[in-house]
Each structure stands twice: as structure tokens, then as C-alpha cells.
């Protein structure tokens, strides 16, 4: 969805089953909502439809897309992910080459301990459950990942549908880690935990040297994006 707000043009918001039985639709003053790309906006279940309808209904004088994160994710799935499915899968698989969890600090010791405590169990979980075995390095020099690990990531991601891929895309790109994204997707972490784990380096810096206002805004934006993606997943499964 575009970021620019538009004047609210409707009074009533309602949900209804799709007439062809394909899922659920949202109606604004009796007219079915379309995606920004003008595609049919059909949702897989009533719970998801009602949540997005509530986002539409909560708009005041202007419709502000940034305040409608579930609508944005659903529209992205239809307009951008579905037509580019293989490219999205390749992009997400590629995150395994530079996964956040594989780059550990060289110092100080307390930061090294925090990373090991929170990151290594997730790598072990991914190896045990999905045969994703990623190499770890200390410092910022790139570490080469085995083709087998990347293929294992692809095997996990490939079966997902467009809506699931849209959620996973946000989880991975915002956290910087395909492992963190998969951990949320498969219930190993919740979205708040994913945020905390992905922000260990930044949180350490804040605790020791403080945080400026711009960084605070940026961190809250990332948190909200992760939480929205986690909620979107829950709604898909409702």
C-alpha cells in the first residue's frame, strides 16, 4: 500500500464470504476492497478479514496505510509476493549467507556471552529440526556457508504460500536472520522475543553508551513490524 494518506471515502465497513467460496472479503459501503494493485482482495478466513476490517473502520478523517499493518501484509502477499514467488524464496534463502546469528563479537566478554547464550541455541535448533547448519565467525569478515545449508533453508521456505512468505519476509528482513524468522514461524520464538534477540548488539550499545531519539524511533518501528508479522501469522492460522 502507498504510504500517503487519503481522505476517508466510506462510512460502513463489513466482512462477507466470497460469493465463489474462495475465502472472505471486506466491503466498504457495500463495495469489495481491492488491493493497491487492483487485484481481488480475498482473505483465507473470517478472523483475518475481521481484523483488517477493524483497521479500515479505525481510520478517522484520512486513511493512513501505516496504521493498517495487517492490511499491508495481506496486500503485499497478493500484489508482490504471489507474482514473484520464486524470487522471494531465493531472496529469503540468500539471507542464510549473511545471517545475523553467524557474526559474533570479538569483544567485550559480556557481549560475547549474551550472543552465545541467545543465538547459539537457535542455530542448534535449526540444525536439529531442519538440517540447517550455518558456520559462525567472530568479527565482520564474511564467512562462507555450505550449499547444503542454503538448500536446507530453501526446502523449508519453498512449500509456503504467498501470505506465509509475506510474513516470513518481514520476520527475516527486519531481524536480519533467516533463523530468527523461521523460529517465529515455527513457534520457537514469539515476535517480541525475536526483536530482543535481533537487537542484542544495539541494546548492549544503548545500555553502555545511551540512545539518541532517532535510534529510538527506528527501533520501535522495527519492533512494530515484527509484532505485526507475528500477529499476521497467528491470524492466518486462526
N, C-alpha and C positions, 0 to 999 in steps of 0.2 A: 504494500500500500504506500501511496505517496505520503510524505511527511507533512505537507502543507495542509492546514485545516480548511474546511469548507463550512459554509453556513448550514445548520441543520435544516433539512428539507422535508422531514417526515414528522408525523405525530405518533403513530402507533407502530409498535414492534411486536411481531408474533412469530411463532415457530409452527411448522406443519410438516407432515410426512410428504416426501416427494411423490408426485402422482404416479410415477413409474416404479415406485418401490425401491429406488436407489439409495435412500437414506432420508435425511431431514434437511429442510430449507428454512431460511429466515425471510420473513416478509416485512417490508416497510410500507405501511399504508396499503397493504394488500399486494404489493409487487415484490417478486422474488429478488433477493440480493444477488448481484453478480460479483465476480472477482474484479479487481482493478484491470485485469486483462480481458474482461468481458466474458469470461468462461462461466459456466454454470457452477454455482456455489452450493454443492451438495455435501452434507456432512454425514459421517458414518453413524452417529447415534444422537438420541434426543438430548442427552446430558450436555454434549459438546455444543449442540445447536442452542440450547437454552443459555449456556454460559456466554456464547458470542452475542446472542440476542440481548442479554443483560448489558454487555458492553455498548451496544448500539443505543439501548434505552437510557444509559447513564450519561450520554452526551448532552451537553447543555445547548447554548446558542450556536456553537460550532462543533463539528465533528473533528476530533483530534486523533488521528491514527495512532500516535504514540501512546495513547491511553487505552488502546484496544489490542493488547499483545496476542491474545488468543486468536482474534480475527486475523491479525497479521500473519501468524504462523500457518493458519489454515489456508489463507490465500496464497502464501508463498509455496505451500505444498502443491497447490493446483496449478498456479501460473508459472512457477520457476523450477520446481523440483521434478514434477512429473514429466515435462517435456525434455528434461536434461538428466534423466535418471542415472545413466552410466557415467556421465561426467561428475555428478555429485558423489557417486560411490567412489570414483577414482580420487576425487579431492579428499574425501574423508579417510580413505586408505592411506593416502600420502602423508597424512598427519603423523602416521607411525614413524616416519623418517626423522621427525624433529620433536617427538613427544616431550612435553614439559618434564614428565617424571624421570626422564632419562638423563637430565642435565643437573647434576648435583653441585653444590657449593664446595669449594676447596677450603674455605674458612669462613667464619669462625666455627668453633666446635659445636656451639649450641644450635646454630642454624643447620649444620650438617646433621645433627641428631634429629631435629624436627623433620627434615626432609626424609631421612631414613625411616623414621617412626611412622610417617603418614603415607609416604609414596611407595616404599618397597612392598608393603602388604598388598597394594593394588596391582603392582606388577606381578607378584606371586599369584594373585587371584586370576589375572588374565592368562597367565601361563597354565595354571591348573585347569581352568574351565574352558579355555578356547585355544590352547596351544599357541598363544601369542607370547613369544619370548623375545623381549626387547633388550638390547645391550645398553648399559649405563656407563656414563663417563662423569668425571669431575672437572668442571671448568666449562668453557664455552666452545671449545673446538668440536666440530661435528663428529658424531660417532656413527659409523656405518651400521645399518640394520640389515639383517639377513632377509633375503627374498621370501623365505619360508614364513617369517613373522608377518610380513606385509600381506602375503597370500592368506594367512590365517585371519588377519583383520578383514580382508575382503570377503572371506567366507562368512563372517559374522554379519557384515553390513549388507551384503548383496540381497538376502531374502526380504529386506524391509520394504514396506510400501512407501509411497510418496510422503504421506503425513508423518510416518515414523522417521523417515530420513530427514524431514524438515526439522523435527525436534532434535534429532541426534546431531544434525549440522550445527545448530545453535549450541548445544552442550559441548561439542568438541571445539568449535572455533572460539567460543568465549573462554573456555577453561584452558585452551592451548594443549589439550591432551585427549587423544583418542581413547585412552584407557579410562580416564575420568568420565568421559562421555558414555562409554559402554557400561561403566559401573553404575551410573544413574539409570541408564536404560534398562539394565537387568536387576535393579533393586539393591545393588551392593552399597550404594550411597543415595542420599536424597540430594536435592538441588542445593540446599543451604550448605550441606557438608562438602559438596563439590566446589562451591565457591570458596569456602575456607581453605580447602586443600590446594586449590589452584592459586591461592593468594598468599601462600606461606612466605615467599620471598618478600612480597610487598608489605605484608603485616609485620614481618621482622624489622624491615626498614622503618616503618611507622613507629613501632614500639621503641626503637632506639634513637631515631632522629626526627620524629614528628611527621605530620602530613599537611600538605597545603590544600586549600579549598578546591582547586581544580582536580587534584587527585582523588579527593573525597567524592566529588560528583562522578568522576569516571568509575570509581569502584562501585558506587551504588547503581550505576547504570548496568554494569556487568552483573551485579547480583540480581537485579530485576529481570534481566534477560535469561539468566539461568533458572530462576524460580518460575518464570513464565513457561519455559520449555519443559520443566518438570511437571508443571500443572497440566500443560497440553498433553503430555504423555498419559497422565492419570485420566484425563477426560477421554482420550482415545480408547482407553481400556474399560471405561465405565459401563 
